[in-house]
Amino acid sequence: MSQNQELPYRFVIGLEVHVQLLTQTKLFCGCSTQFGQPANSATCPVCLGMPGVLPVMNRKAVELGVMAALALNCEIPSRTKWDRKNYYYPDLPKGYQISQYDMPLSQDGWLEIEVGETKKRIGIIRAHLEEDAGKSMHDESGRGGDTRVDLNRAGTPLLEIVSKPDLTSPEEARAYLEELRLLLRTIGASDCEMQEGSLRCDANVNVHIPLPEGGHAATPIVEIKNLNSFRAVERSVRYEAQRQYEQYRKDGKKFGEVAKATAGWDDERGVTVVQRRKEEAADYRYFPEPDLGEVVVDKAMQDQARVAMGELPATARVRLQETFSLSPYDSRVITAQGRPFIRYFEDLAKGSGDSKAASNWTTNAVMAWMNEHHKEIGDFPIRPDRLAGLIQEIQKTGLNMQRAREVFAHMLEQGTTAQDACKTLGFVVMGDPGQIAEIVRRAIAANPKAVADFKKGKVKAADSIKGFVMRETKGMARTEMVQEVVMAELEAAPDPS
């Protein structure tokens, strides 16, 4: 936010997010929605737009759309209808898209985001259903090759979520997308795999520039199309805002009279490329889809959707903080991994009796294993009760973290309990104060300079004595006991100087 305050303009950002709903078949036919099939193999006369065919609505897509709309706090009317959105493009074989115009599935919702310590509610104008187009694959070699069209994606069910222009920084835009993705994945509405195209984003960007006489000048809105990563959204929004500001400084008020436009994002060069004038609703010649009836969303469907979506991420974060005394940061990290990860943490916290240690192990060692092996928590080899045993072993014996990590690694490799791992590795913690005191006295006798420095008030000098003890015990002396005995023996030792 501080970055925004230093800029001579204010970002105004609205996002249109297209999310592929998690159905097995397309919105109006029985073709598979599975990603990665051979080009043009998941097609039929309906999604190819052949003459004389009729669409049949996918009820599951409507149910998922209703669930997502409720999770986004949207109002859902009792009736909604389908419309034809007319435009020509090579990957749209019908020459129109079945979408929703004046009676969308839902509207007037919101999503709360966090940027740093600041929470902000972002308005949702509407979330409506529509079918996807196909995919054009252009020759980018510069040799003038043909553009190929894959129509496997044509007709897959989308939920288009349109935000209000409430986002005022690239960081907020990214946070909004990350929270939206987490929400939709958590409730099972979509897998939101951006690399597979099941979550795509168009960013509407302009800037407000304060005027000396008061008020502000607004640059024309540019819609950056088909952004497919959080990083691309953040970078493109920042670049486009600066480009508009510099253009305004060059052209003044004339620039504000320029028509709205669409732009592409060149990720390699890090620039937006303005392509054409932006269409308005009239350009699409919307009219009601004659081959589909209205959709009735009754109270029973909404009630079922509320039950099906379960606990939402924002609610889970609050619950983890209240139930397990987690910090806001730790609760965000755990919740971001999804419900199975939350359950693993809860089982570990309850089994070990130490929620802070459970949080540390899950967000560090467990997540590190998941990232390294590209696996989910369900694939993690150590059950929560066994990892709880390691935490309890640390509490009981005073095993230090270096040795505890070695035990953890052994448990991963061998599938043993923490106790068995400790025995195998020979990690028997020394907890006898008398034994430790003898080693401390030897350390004091061998380090007169450290003793002299300690007597002069240099408390850090005690570290060399502690290091001697830990080396002598091969790291198996209880750390807190070593600290206590070293300080007591140094206090009692005569000053060698």
C-alpha positions in Angstrom: 0.0 0.0 0.0 2.9 2.4 0.7 4.0 1.9 -2.8 0.7 3.2 -4.1 0.9 6.2 -1.9 4.2 7.2 -3.4 2.9 7.0 -7.0 1.4 10.1 -8.7 -1.8 8.1 -9.5 -4.2 5.6 -8.0 -4.8 2.2 -9.4 -8.4 1.2 -10.3 -8.6 -2.5 -11.0 -11.5 -4.8 -11.7 -11.0 -8.5 -12.5 -13.1 -10.9 -14.6 -12.2 -14.4 -13.7 -13.3 -17.4 -15.7 -13.3 -20.6 -13.7 -14.0 -24.0 -15.3 -16.4 -25.9 -13.1 -15.5 -29.4 -11.9 -18.0 -31.4 -13.9 -17.2 -34.6 -15.8 -19.1 -33.5 -18.9 -19.6 -30.2 -20.8 -22.3 -27.7 -20.1 -24.8 -28.7 -22.9 -23.6 -32.1 -24.1 -22.1 -35.3 -22.8 -18.5 -34.8 -24.0 -15.7 -35.2 -21.5 -14.1 -32.2 -19.8 -10.9 -34.2 -18.9 -7.8 -32.2 -19.6 -5.1 -33.4 -22.0 -7.1 -35.5 -24.4 -6.0 -35.6 -28.1 -7.0 -32.4 -30.0 -10.6 -32.4 -31.1 -11.3 -35.8 -29.7 -13.8 -34.6 -27.0 -16.3 -33.2 -29.4 -19.8 -33.9 -30.7 -22.3 -32.3 -33.0 -23.6 -30.1 -30.1 -20.3 -28.5 -29.1 -19.2 -28.3 -32.7 -22.3 -26.2 -33.5 -23.7 -28.5 -36.2 -27.1 -27.5 -37.6 -30.2 -29.0 -36.0 -28.7 -30.0 -32.7 -30.2 -29.0 -29.4 -28.3 -28.3 -26.1 -29.2 -30.1 -22.9 -28.3 -28.4 -19.6 -25.8 -30.0 -17.2 -27.5 -29.8 -13.7 -24.2 -30.4 -11.9 -22.8 -27.2 -13.4 -25.7 -25.2 -12.1 -25.3 -26.8 -8.6 -21.6 -26.0 -8.5 -22.3 -22.4 -9.7 -24.9 -22.0 -6.9 -22.5 -23.3 -4.3 -19.7 -20.9 -5.5 -22.1 -18.0 -5.6 -23.2 -18.6 -2.0 -19.5 -18.9 -0.9 -19.0 -15.5 -2.5 -21.9 -14.0 -0.5 -23.9 -13.3 -3.7 -27.6 -12.9 -4.0 -29.3 -15.7 -6.0 -32.5 -14.9 -7.8 -35.2 -17.6 -8.0 -35.0 -17.6 -11.8 -32.2 -17.1 -14.3 -32.0 -17.6 -18.1 -29.6 -18.2 -20.9 -28.6 -15.8 -23.6 -26.8 -15.9 -26.9 -23.7 -13.7 -27.0 -22.9 -13.3 -30.7 -19.4 -12.9 -32.0 -17.2 -14.6 -34.6 -13.9 -16.2 -33.7 -12.3 -19.3 -35.3 -12.5 -21.3 -32.0 -16.2 -20.5 -31.5 -17.8 -22.9 -34.1 -21.4 -21.8 -33.4 -20.6 -18.1 -34.0 -22.2 -17.4 -30.6 -21.6 -18.3 -27.0 -24.4 -19.4 -24.6 -24.0 -17.2 -21.6 -26.1 -15.1 -19.2 -26.8 -11.4 -19.7 -29.6 -9.6 -17.9 -30.7 -12.4 -15.5 -27.4 -13.9 -14.2 -27.2 -16.8 -11.8 -26.0 -14.4 -9.0 -25.0 -10.9 -8.2 -24.0 -8.4 -5.5 -21.6 -10.4 -3.5 -18.2 -9.9 -1.9 -14.9 -11.6 -1.0 -12.6 -10.5 1.8 -8.9 -10.4 1.2 -5.8 -9.7 3.3 -2.7 -7.8 2.2 -0.2 -7.7 5.1 -2.2 -6.9 8.2 -5.0 -5.1 6.3 -8.3 -6.8 5.5 -10.5 -5.5 2.7 -13.8 -6.5 1.2 -13.9 -6.6 -2.6 -17.3 -6.4 -4.2 -18.6 -9.0 -6.7 -20.8 -7.5 -9.4 -22.0 -10.9 -10.7 -21.1 -14.6 -11.0 -22.8 -16.2 -14.0 -22.6 -19.4 -16.0 -21.5 -19.7 -19.6 -19.8 -22.2 -22.0 -16.2 -21.9 -23.0 -14.8 -21.4 -26.5 -12.2 -23.7 -28.0 -8.4 -22.9 -28.1 -6.4 -21.4 -30.9 -2.8 -22.4 -31.0 -0.8 -19.9 -32.9 2.6 -20.4 -34.6 4.9 -18.3 -32.5 8.1 -19.2 -34.3 7.8 -16.2 -36.7 7.8 -18.5 -39.7 4.2 -17.8 -40.6 2.8 -21.2 -39.8 -0.9 -22.0 -39.6 -3.0 -21.4 -36.5 -4.5 -24.7 -35.3 -7.8 -24.9 -33.4 -8.6 -27.5 -30.7 -12.3 -27.6 -29.8 -12.0 -30.0 -26.9 -12.6 -27.0 -24.5 -15.6 -25.7 -26.5 -18.7 -26.1 -24.4 -17.0 -26.7 -21.0 -18.9 -25.0 -18.1 -17.5 -21.7 -16.9 -18.4 -19.5 -14.0 -17.5 -15.9 -14.8 -16.9 -13.9 -11.6 -16.8 -10.1 -12.2 -15.4 -8.0 -9.4 -16.1 -4.3 -8.7 -13.2 -2.0 -9.4 -12.3 -2.0 -5.7 -8.8 -3.3 -6.1 -6.2 -0.5 -5.7 -2.9 -2.2 -6.1 -1.3 -5.1 -8.0 -0.7 -6.8 -4.6 -4.5 -6.6 -3.9 -5.2 -8.1 -7.3 -3.0 -11.0 -6.6 -4.4 -11.5 -3.1 -7.9 -11.5 -4.5 -7.1 -14.2 -7.0 -5.2 -16.3 -4.5 -8.2 -16.1 -2.0 -10.7 -16.8 -4.8 -8.7 -19.8 -6.0 -8.4 -21.2 -2.5 -12.2 -20.7 -1.9 -13.2 -22.5 -5.1 -10.8 -25.3 -4.6 -11.8 -25.8 -1.0 -15.5 -26.1 -1.8 -14.8 -28.4 -4.8 -16.3 -26.1 -7.4 -13.1 -26.1 -9.6 -9.6 -27.4 -9.5 -8.5 -23.9 -10.6 -5.3 -25.2 -12.4 -4.1 -22.1 -14.1 -1.5 -24.0 -16.2 -4.4 -26.1 -17.6 -6.6 -23.1 -18.3 -9.3 -23.9 -15.7 -8.7 -20.5 -14.1 -8.1 -17.5 -16.4 -8.3 -13.8 -15.7 -8.9 -10.6 -17.6 -7.8 -7.4 -15.8 -9.6 -4.1 -16.4 -7.1 -1.4 -15.5 -7.1 2.4 -15.5 -5.6 5.1 -13.2 -7.0 8.2 -11.5 -4.6 11.1 -11.5 -5.1 13.9 -9.0 -5.6 17.4 -10.5 -4.2 20.6 -9.0 -7.6 22.2 -9.0 -9.1 19.2 -7.2 -10.7 16.0 -8.3 -9.0 13.6 -10.7 -8.5 12.7 -14.3 -9.3 9.1 -15.3 -7.5 7.3 -18.1 -9.5 5.0 -20.5 -9.9 1.4 -19.3 -7.8 -1.2 -20.8 -8.7 -4.9 -20.5 -5.7 -7.2 -20.3 -6.9 -10.5 -21.7 -6.2 -14.1 -20.7 -3.7 -13.8 -17.9 -2.8 -17.3 -16.7 -0.7 -16.8 -13.6 -0.7 -14.7 -10.4 2.6 -13.2 -11.3 1.4 -12.2 -14.8 -1.6 -10.4 -13.3 0.6 -8.5 -10.8 3.2 -7.6 -13.4 0.8 -6.6 -16.2 -1.4 -4.4 -14.0 1.6 -2.6 -12.7 3.1 -2.1 -16.2 -0.2 -1.0 -17.8 -1.0 1.6 -15.0 2.4 3.2 -15.5 2.0 3.1 -19.3 -1.4 4.9 -19.0 0.1 7.5 -16.7 2.9 8.3 -19.1 0.5 8.4 -22.0 -1.7 10.8 -20.1 1.3 13.1 -19.3 2.1 13.1 -23.0 -1.4 13.6 -24.4 -3.2 15.3 -21.5 -7.0 15.4 -21.7 -7.1 14.0 -25.2 -6.0 10.7 -23.9 -9.0 10.5 -21.6 -11.2 10.7 -24.7 -9.7 7.5 -26.2 -12.1 4.5 -26.4 -11.7 1.6 -24.1 -9.4 -1.1 -25.5 -8.2 -4.6 -25.0 -4.6 -5.6 -24.7 -2.5 -8.8 -24.6 0.4 -9.4 -22.1 3.8 -10.3 -23.4 5.3 -12.1 -20.4 8.7 -12.5 -21.9 9.1 -8.7 -22.7 7.1 -7.6 -19.7 4.8 -5.3 -21.7 1.1 -5.0 -22.6 0.2 -4.7 -26.3 -3.0 -2.8 -27.1 -4.9 -4.8 -29.7 -8.3 -3.4 -30.5 -11.3 -1.3 -29.3 -13.1 -3.0 -26.4 -16.6 -4.3 -27.3 -19.7 -3.1 -25.4 -22.8 -5.2 -24.6 -24.5 -3.9 -27.7 -21.8 -5.3 -29.9 -22.6 -8.8 -28.9 -26.3 -8.5 -29.9 -27.5 -10.5 -26.9 -30.9 -12.2 -27.1 -32.5 -15.0 -25.1 -31.4 -18.5 -26.0 -34.4 -20.1 -27.7 -33.4 -23.7 -27.1 -33.1 -23.6 -23.3 -35.7 -22.8 -20.7 -35.2 -20.7 -17.5 -33.3 -22.2 -14.6 -35.2 -22.2 -11.3 -33.0 -22.1 -8.2 -35.2 -22.9 -5.3 -34.5 -22.8 -1.5 -33.9 -26.6 -1.4 -31.1 -26.3 -4.0 -29.5 -23.4 -2.0 -29.8 -25.3 1.2 -28.1 -28.4 -0.3 -25.3 -26.2 -1.7 -24.7 -24.6 1.7 -24.3 -28.1 3.3 -22.1 -29.3 0.4 -19.6 -26.4 0.5 -18.7 -27.0 4.2 -16.4 -24.8 6.1 -14.9 -21.9 4.1 -11.2 -20.9 4.4 -11.9 -17.6 6.2 -14.0 -19.4 8.8 -11.3 -22.0 9.2 -8.6 -19.4 9.8 -10.6 -17.8 12.6 -11.4 -21.2 14.1 -7.8 -22.4 14.1 -6.7 -19.1 15.8 -9.4 -19.4 18.5 -9.1 -23.2 19.1 -5.4 -23.7 18.8 -4.1 -20.2 19.7 -2.3 -20.0 16.3 -1.0 -16.7 14.9 -2.9 -15.2 11.9 0.1 -16.1 9.8 0.3 -19.7 10.8 -3.5 -20.1 10.3 -3.2 -18.7 6.8 -0.4 -21.0 5.9 -2.2 -24.1 7.1 -5.6 -23.1 5.6 -4.0 -22.4 2.3 -3.0 -26.1 1.9 -6.7 -27.2 1.9 -9.0 -29.3 4.2 -7.0 -32.5 4.3 -3.9 -30.5 5.5 -6.1 -28.8 8.1 -7.3 -32.1 9.4 -3.7 -33.4 9.6 -2.7 -30.4 11.7 -5.7 -30.8 14.0 -5.0 -34.5 14.6 -1.4 -33.7 15.3 -2.1 -30.8 17.6 -4.6 -32.9 19.6 -2.4 -36.0 19.7 0.7 -34.1 20.8 -1.0 -31.6 23.1 1.2 -28.9 21.7 -0.5 -26.9 18.9 2.5 -24.6 18.4 4.9 -27.5 17.9 2.3 -29.1 15.6 2.1 -25.9 13.6 5.9 -25.7 13.3 6.3 -29.3 12.1 3.4 -29.1 9.6 4.4 -25.8 8.1 8.1 -26.6 7.9 9.1 -30.2 7.7 5.8 -31.7 6.4 5.3 -29.0 3.8 9.0 -29.2 2.7 8.5 -32.9 2.0 5.3 -32.2 0.0 7.0 -29.5 -2.0 10.1 -31.6 -2.7 8.1 -34.6 -3.8 5.2 -32.7 -5.5 2.8 -34.6 -3.3 -0.3 -33.9 -1.3 -0.7 -34.4 2.5 -2.6 -37.7 1.8 0.7 -39.1 0.4 2.8 -38.1 3.4 4.3 -41.3 5.0 4.1 -40.3 8.7 0.6 -40.5 10.3 -0.4 -37.7 12.6 -0.3 -40.0 15.7 3.3 -41.0 14.9 4.5 -37.4 14.4 2.7 -36.6 17.6 4.9 -39.2 19.2 8.0 -37.4 18.1 6.7 -34.1 19.6 6.0 -35.9 22.8 9.5 -37.5 22.8 11.0 -34.0 22.5 8.9 -32.8 25.4 9.8 -35.8 27.5 13.5 -36.2 26.9 14.5 -32.7 25.8 15.8 -33.9 22.4 17.2 -31.0 20.6 16.0 -29.9 17.2 19.0 -31.1 15.3 18.6 -34.6 16.6 14.8 -34.4 16.3 15.2 -33.7 12.6 17.4 -36.7 12.2 14.8 -38.8 14.0 12.1 -37.3 11.6 14.2 -38.3 8.6 14.7 -41.9 10.0 10.9 -42.2 10.5 10.3 -41.1 6.9 12.8 -43.6 5.5 12.0 -46.6 7.8 8.4 -46.0 8.8 9.2 -46.5 12.5 7.9 -44.7 15.6 9.9 -41.9 17.2 10.9 -44.1 20.1 12.2 -46.8 17.9 14.1 -44.3 15.7 15.7 -42.8 18.8 16.9 -46.3 20.0 18.2 -47.2 16.5 20.1 -43.9 16.2 21.4 -44.1 19.8 19.8 -40.9 20.8 19.6 -41.3 24.6 19.2 -37.9 26.1 21.4 -37.1 29.1 19.2 -35.6 31.8 21.2 -36.2 35.0 22.3 -32.8 36.5 25.2 -34.4 38.3 26.7 -35.8 35.0 26.2 -32.5 33.2 27.8 -30.6 36.1 30.9 -32.7 35.9 31.3 -31.9 32.2 30.6 -28.2 32.8 33.4 -28.1 35.5 35.8 -29.7 33.0 34.8 -27.1 30.4 35.3 -24.2 32.9 38.8 -25.6 33.8 39.7 -25.8 30.1 38.4 -22.3 29.3 39.8 -19.7 31.8 39.4 -16.8 29.3 35.7 -17.5 28.9 35.3 -17.6 32.7 37.2 -14.3 33.0 35.1 -12.7 30.3 31.9 -13.9 31.9 33.0 -12.4 35.3 33.5 -9.0 33.5 29.8 -9.1 32.5 30.1 -10.7 29.0 27.2 -13.1 29.2 27.9 -14.4 25.7 31.1 -15.9 27.0 29.0 -18.7 28.5 28.3 -20.0 24.9 31.8 -21.5 24.6 31.2 -23.5 27.8 27.8 -24.7 26.5 29.4 -25.6 23.1 32.0 -27.7 25.0 29.3 -29.6 26.9 27.2 -30.3 23.7 30.3 -31.6 21.9 31.2 -33.8 24.8 27.7 -35.2 25.0 27.3 -35.4 21.2 24.3 -33.1 21.4 22.4 -35.4 23.7 22.3 -33.3 26.9 19.1 -31.6 27.7 19.5 -28.1 26.4 17.6 -26.3 29.1 19.5 -28.2 31.8 22.8 -27.4 30.2 21.9 -23.7 30.2 20.9 -23.9 33.9 23.9 -25.8 35.1 26.4 -23.7 33.0 25.1 -20.4 34.5 25.1 -21.8 38.0 28.7 -23.2 37.7 30.0 -20.0 36.1 28.5 -17.9 38.9 30.2 -20.1 41.5 33.6 -20.4 39.7 36.4 -18.2 41.0 37.6 -15.3 38.8 40.8 -16.6 37.1 42.0 -13.1 36.5 
